[in-house]
Amino acid sequence: MLTLTDQAVAAIRELTNRPGVPPQTGLRIEPQVADGVGGLALSLSDGPQAGDQVIEEAGVQVFVQNQAAPALADKALDAQVDDDGEVSFLLQQQQSASPDGRSADEGF
């Protein structure tokens, strides 16, 4: 199952605790195809959709669309904030899944 780093939890909390955002809002991850290339799309959602895998950690929620869940099963969602306050999410191999200590990152 997808796990969340402390940085990802902090970034999701920042995004979902903004004024006017409903309290049940979480980050939704779903498959996306653009120009014939598959990837993942991230968006804020006011709740899970039918069939979503719901990940709750430290007061934040991530809703993973059921078709995206298998690809994320051994991943950790991380986040980075640049100097302008822009958030970038990254997927990394979970630490336990990488015995040599290396991680492969995919950015969004």
Steps between C-alpha positions, in 0.01 A plus 500: 500500500616853427667666797551870572816673613487769767560760227205369298274508805604863571441605137159330481401657831601843369293451183191361675492742795462812288196722565188382318623145449256244648639307800471158331718611204795283407748447219370276220732297277363355177632375165534755222587459132643801315628479143480122517726482807364368827569670830332608819296809575478662842212720609316607812174312554227561756486129576572156359317366198351150490778241490777736614766375737506746792828565677479695824814612675557769761166666428526516119330284240613372161246342267656258251284404203473121485676471160798702631532306827703200368767729349536682833503196729875515567540878479533786746358843418743778584478877452739787448430872529706740291607853593177641354283269712405272209445137601630210293401145582736209433461124506779299654551132566404420858812456711416141590460413131855611415757283681796683342381834637453661160173662400355576162313830485222598265384862511155650439 
